[in-house]
Amino acid sequence: MMRLIDRRRRLVLETPLLIGKRPLVVLVEPWGLALRQKGCHQNLSITWAQVWNRAAVIAAERKRAKKRSSSKEEVSEKGEENS
């Protein structure tokens, strides 16, 4: 579960994802997200457009995988009917 660290000036969340032995901290900004390890000042910035594009890629991969699995089920059902 994510934990809210700071909300006075900006939204800062600590995720359960560990990088090394430290949790990932997400700073939510109007332009996007800043990701960093807890206790470190180096960060990785991601814009909202990059987040949106990655979500679209993941959704397309899931749709493709679902379509493949359903077509394999149809082929196996047809094979059982012919035997």
Secondary structure, 3 states (H helix, E strand, C coil): CCEEEECCCCEEEEEEEEECCEEEEEEECCCEEEEEECCCCCCEEEEHHHHHHHHHHHHHHHHHHHHHHHHHHHHHHHHHHHC
